């Protein structure tokens, strides 16, 4: 299988919200929402930089898929997984930003406790 160039995929990712959902077309593009959500998942998995405007468009697109009563179960599952992955990406970015801020300010980033373990239970 020939691998696509990231630039082409990044362009497709940027235009994700401009395309109508599959049910909004006249039969063309069947399965397109699922393919788009796969592209988003690939972008997240491979660590592509996703512009905040594009991220909002992805969230809107996935939300519309979930709200569509005619959506296929596979599309719903993929859209749900995409929203969860985006939320995880946002949380991870916030954690990393907090860690970097703490390091820059000379604060601890993790607390490690040391305990003496003897292996002998204390008598009661």
N, C-alpha and C positions, 0 to 999 in steps of 0.2 A: 504494500500500500504506500503510495507516494504521500509524503508529509507536506502539508500546506505551509506556506510562509506565514509567520506570525503577523506581518503587516496586514495581510489580507484578512486574517481572522480578527485582528484588532479593529479593522474598519467595519467588519460585519458586526462586531460587538458594539461599536459606537452607534450603528444604525438600527439596533435591535428594536427600539420603540417605534420606529417609523413604519414598520411592517404591520399589516392587519393580522389578526388571529386567523387560524385556519378556517374556522367556522364563518368568519366574516367574508371569506372569498367564495368564489363559485366552484368549489371543489379543488382548486389549485392549492398547492402548498400543504397538502395533508401531512400531518406529523411535524410541521414546521415548528410549533411551539416547543416540542420535545427536543428537536435538534438545536434550537436556540438555547434552551436551558442546558443542554449538554455542552455547548460552546462556553457558556458562562461558568459551568462547573470546571471545565478544562482551564479556563483563565484563572480561576481561584486556585486550583490544584497546582498549576505551574507558576504561580506567583506573578502573573501579569499585573502591571500597574493599571488599576481601573479608575478612571476619572470619576469624581463624585457625582457629576451630572449623569454620566452613563450608569453609575450604580443606582441612582434614583430611578432611571428609566427601566432598569432591569427589575427593580423591586415593583414598579408599577405594572410591568408586563406580567410578572409572575402573579401578582395580586389579581389581575384581570383574568388570568387563566384559572385561578382558584375560584373566582366569583362566577365563572361561566358555567351555567347548569348543564350545558351540552358537552363540557370538556370530558375527555376520556380519562379513565382512572390512571393510566400511565402518565398523561400530561400533568394531572394533579399531583401525582407522586413526585415527578421531576421538578415541578414548580415549588413544591413544599421543600424538597431537598435543597433547591437553589436558595430559597429564602433563609433556611437554617444555615447554610454555608456562608451566606453573606453576613448574617448576624455574627457567626463565629469569627469571620474575618474582621469585622468591626471591633469585636471584643478583644481579639488578639492584638490589633493595632493599638487600641486604647491601653492595654496592659504594657505593651512595648514602649509606648510613649511615656507612660508613668514610670517605668523602670529607667528609661534614659534620663528623665527629669530628676529622679532620685539620685542617679549616679552623678549627674552634673552638679547637684547641690551637696554632694558628699554624704548622702544619707544611705542607709541600708536598703538593699533591694530584696533581701530574703533574710529571715530570721532562722537561725539554726541553734537548737538547744542541745546541750550535752548532758547526758544522764549516765549515772553509774549503774551498770547492770551486773548483778552478781550471779544471777541464776538461782539463788536460794530465796525461797519465799520468807517473808517476815512472820515470826510467830504472832499469833493473835491473843 
